[in-house]
């Protein structure tokens, strides 16, 4: 399988100013003469500049983030006083000694040891939140024995950089929701980390294997949730349909990689849950809610037979929700399965449906407006919010007068409870 690079334009960055800006100005001045530093660090000597001999790292090395040879030397601490009668010639060890002092001489001009950076407190906070939160989302399975935790996601991400970046990005997105006072800061983190995740995924993903199949599937799921949430954050409601279509496209791209790994996924830790959910997600059903629209599609003068079948197939998957909303199907399908089916709909329909929506085919847009109803059912979830209502209103802007009446029912349903 030939993999296509994933691309995603985050609308949040279009109106987000950088959280931090650093402006630096330099004045070019004549160099002044100074006394040479005989005991300066090796790096300053190599650069032919005066060393201030500051400890544990000199000022020049600290500012320029270079490795100072002083860091490799033993701390210059006072030696404890000798007790009476003890030999003054016996050397006393220093009170504190770093591990590196046993491996490097005090003056090692060729020492290439990497500088240990400060701990990134923001990313540690995001990781802690990811391992101690369910992100206020429904469980991934209605069977507790088959469920998985986000702590397990973190374990897998430890050896997978693209998954780790997306996990931290999603964690930042959730913190922006629960902590509005710092929402701008956390969203900035989410945008940067998601960008890193996609870049690394594009560079590293060449083949799905038994070792990385779980990471690929989790990455696909997190990316889906993330981009869906970003859709509702769009400040331009008139372009919401375009944003939602980009979400569907990215979801399909990432899931294409997951489908390649299907046999391997069934043998993984999440195999039971995947098989359990797949039995229902793939079904299409008929019912009274979509009967009139189905007849309209079949009588279309602009769609060919294949396009009609594509629209009917997508509509049948939406009817699956309506049958459970009305209680026509026994409630064996609990919220977890309903939620999973909802977010999976864009990739369980035929790819050609995406094209019809992008081309503003009226029949396809009306089918999409019916999807807004189950989407609105889950409006209490922070990743969805008022996405269903925004989407159906934006679809109305893309249809001429003869199609407007078809949107009356979806719009009435998505206005309920708001």
N, C-alpha and C positions, 0 to 999 in steps of 0.2 A: 504493500500500500504506500502510495506517495503522499506524504503529509504536507499540507498547505499551512503556511505560517498564519497564526491567529493575529487578527488586528482588531483593536477596539479603541474607539474614540470616546474618552470620558468627558461628558458635557460639563462635569463639575469644574474641570481645569480651565474651561473657557472663560469663566468669570471669577476664578480664584487667584487672588494675588498671593505671592509667596509669603509664607508665615515669617520667614526670617530673611533679611537682606543685609549683606555686609558690603559696605562701601569703603574702599581703601584708596588713599591718595599718597603718592610718594613725591617728596621733594628731593631733587638731585642736588647734592651739595658736594663741595670739595672735601675730599677725605683729609681728616686731621691726623697729624702724627701722634703716635702713642708708644708707650713703653711696651716691649714684648713681654708676654706672659710665659715664664719659664715652666710653670706647672700646669699649663692649660690642657684641656682635653684633646684627644687625638683628632677629633673631627674639626675643631677650631684650627688646629695647627695645619691640617690638610687644606683648609679653606683660606689660610693665611689671614685670619681675623683674630682680634683680641678676645680672649676667653675671660669671663668674669669669675671663673672657678666656682660657680655656685653649685651647691649640692642639694639633692642627689643628682640633678642634671643641670648643666650650665644653662644660662639664659638663652644663648644663641641656639643651642640644640632644642630647647623647649619650644621656642617660638617657631623654628623652622621644622619641628617634628622630626628631627634626626635622632639617631641613636647615639647617646653620649657615652663615651668610654668610662665616665665616672660611675655609671650604673653597674658596670661590671666589676668595680673594685669593692673591697671590704669597707663597711661603714667605719668612719673615723670616730669611734666612741671611746670614752675614758675607760681605763682599765681599773678594776677594783683594787683597793689598797691591799698590800700584802699583810697577812697576819704576822704577829711577832714570832720570830724564829723560823719563818719560812724563807726559802732561798730567793733572793731578789733576782737571780739570774734566770729563774724558770719563766718561760714565756706564758702569758695569760691569753686565753682566747677572747675574742670580742664578745660583748654581751649579745649582739644580734648579728646574724650572718645569713645572707641570701644564698639560695641554692646555687645561683649562677657563679658565686664567688669561688666555688670549688672547681669550676670548669673553665674559668677564664682568668687570665692574669690581669693585674690592675691596669696595665696599659696594653690594650689589644687594638692597635690601629686597624687591623684587618677583620675585626669582629663584625660579622654580618647578621647577628641575631636580630630577629624582628622586634620592633617596639610593640609592647603590649598596650593596646588602646584602652581607654576607660570603658567601663561597662555602659552599654546603651540602655539607659534606664527606661526610656519609652518603649523599646522593643521588649524588654523584660516584663514591663507592665502588660503589654499586649499578649505575650506568651502566657503569663499567669492567668489572665482573663480567659484565654482560649482553653486552658486546661481545667478551669474551675467554673465553667458556665455552660449552659445548654443553648445559649444565644436566644433564649425565649422562642424556640422553634418546636413544633411538634416532633415526637420521636419518629425515627425513620422506619420503624416497624411497630405494628400493633401487638406483636408477640414479644414480650419482654426478654425471652431467652435468645431471640435473634437480633436484639437491638445492639447498637454500638454507641460509644461515647466519644465526645470530642477529645478526651484525654488520649484515646486510642489514635485519633487523627494526629495528635501532636507527636506521639511515639513514631508513627510512620514518617512524619515530616522531618524528623531529626536527621534522616539520611537522604532527604529530597529537597533541595533548595527551592525549586519552583513551588512546591506544595507549602513549604514553610512560609514563603513570602505571601502567598495567597491566604493562608490561615491567619497570619498576623494582620493582613489587610482587612479581612472579614471581621476580625476581633476589633480593629480600630473603628470599623463602620458601626458595629453594635455599640461600642462605647460612645460614639457620637450621638447615637439615639438615646441612650440612658443618661447621658451627661450633657445636656444642651449647652451649659456654660462653656464647655470646651469642644463643642461640636466642630467648629472651624479647624481647630488644631488636629483632631482625630481624623477628620475627612481628608486633610492634607496628607496625613500618614497613609490613609487607605489608598489614595490615588497613587502615591509613589510606590508603595509595596505591590499593588496590583500590576502596575507597569513593569516592575522588576520580575514579577511572577510570569507574565506573558513573554517577556524577553528571554528568560531562562528556559521556559518551556519550548519556545521556538528553536532555541539552540540545542537543547539536549534531547528532545523527543524525536527519535529516529525509528524506534521499534518498541512495541509493547511486549514485555516479557513477564515471566512469572514473578520476577523480583519487583517490578515497578507497576504492575497492573492495579494494585490497590491504590497506590499514590495517584495514578492517572484518574481513576474513578472518583476519588475524593476531591481531587482538583476540579474535575468537571462539575461536581455537585456544588462546591463552594463558589466557583466562578458563576454558575447559574444564579445562585442566591444573590451574589454581589451585584451582578449586572441588572437583575430585576429591581433591586433596591435603588440603584442609581437612576433607573428610568423615572421613578416617581419623584426624584429630586430635581428633575429638569425644570429650570426657571421659565422656559418658553413652552407654554401649554399648546401652542399652535403647531409645534414640531414633535409632539409627544408620539404620534404614530411612527415617525421616522426613528425616534429613539427606541421604541418598542421593537421595530423591525430589526434594528441593529442587535438588540438583545437576542432575538430569535435566531439571527444569523450566527452570532458568536456561540450561542448554546449548541447549535447544530454542528458547528465546526469542532468544538471540544468533544461533543458526544460521539462524533464520527471516530475519534481515536478510541473511545471507550468501547464502541461496538466491535472494533477489531480485537479487543481483549475479552470478548464475552466468554469463550470457553475457559479462559484462565480465571476470570472473576467468579465463575460458578464453583471453582475449586478453592477459592480463597476463604478468609475468615467471614466475609460478608456474603458468601454464596447462598446460604439459606434465605437470608432476607431478600436478596436480589431475585431469586427464583419465586419466592412468595409474592412479591409485588408485581413481577412481570406477568403473572397469570391474569391479572385484572387490568393492568395498564394498557395492554394491547387490544382490549375488546372495544368494538363499536356496537352501538345499540340504536334502536329506533324508538320513537315515542311521539306523543301529540305536540310537544313543545316545538319540535323542529319540522313537523310534517309539511306545513305550508311553505317554509323556506326550501325544503327539499324539492317540492313540486316546482317552485320558481326556478331552481337551479336546473332541473331536468328540461324545462321549457325555454332555457336561455337561447337567444339567437346569436350570442357573441362567443360563447364558450364551445370548444370542441368536445368530443365525447370523453377524452382523457382528462380534460380540465374539469368537466362536470363530475367525473368520478372522484377527482382529487378533492373538490369542495364537499361532496357528499361524505367522503371518508372523514374529513376533519369535523364535519357537523355531527357525524355519528359518535365521535369520541366526546363531543360536548354533551350529547344526549345522555351519555353514561352518567354524568353528574346530575342532570335533571331527574333521572329515575331514582337516584338515591336521595335527592333533596325532598322529593314528594313521598318517599317511603314505599315506592313500588317494588323496590328490591330490599330484602331483609337486611337489617343493619349489621351484617357481618363485616362490612367494609367500614372500619372506624376512621376517625380523623387522620391518622397517620397515612393511610392509603389514599384518602381523598386528597390530602396535601401533596403527596408524592405524584399522584396522577395529574394534579393541576400544573405543577411546575414542569412535568415531563411532556405536557401536551405539545409544545412547540417542536419537539424532536420525534414524537410518535406519529405526527402527521407526515404526509408526503412532502418532499422537498419542493415540488413544483408549486405547492400552495404559497410558499414564501415569495416566489416570483409573481404570482397573481396578486398578492397583497402589494408588493412593490410597484406593480403596474397599475394599481388602483382599480382592479377589476371589481365592479360593484358587488357581484355575488360573493366574492372572497372577503371583501370588507364587511359585509353583513354577517357572514359566518364568524368572523373575528369579533364582531360586536356581541354575538351570543356568548363567546368565551368570556367576555367581560363580566357576565353574571356570576359564574362560579368564582372568578377572580375577586369579585366584590364580596363574596361570602367570607373570604379570609382577610378582610380589610383590617381586622384587629391585629394581624401580624405586622410587625414593623417593616419588614422587607416589602410588603405589598401596599398597605395604606390605601389611599384613594386611587390606585392605579387603574382599577376597572372603570371608575367614573370618568377619569381623565381620558382614557382611551376611547370610550364610546362617544364622548363629546367631540373628540378630535376626528373620529371617523366621519361624523356628520359633516364636518367641513370639507371632506373629500368627495361627497356624493351630491349629485344634482337633485333637482326637485322630485323627480319621479321615484327615487329610491328612499326618500326621507321617512316615509311612513313605516318602513321596515325597522327603523331604529327606535320607534316609540316604545316598544316593549322593553328592549334592553336598557334604554335610558331610564324608564320608570323603575325597573328592577335595581339598577345601580344607584338610584337616588334614594331608595328605601333605607332607612336607618341612618341617614347622614344629616 
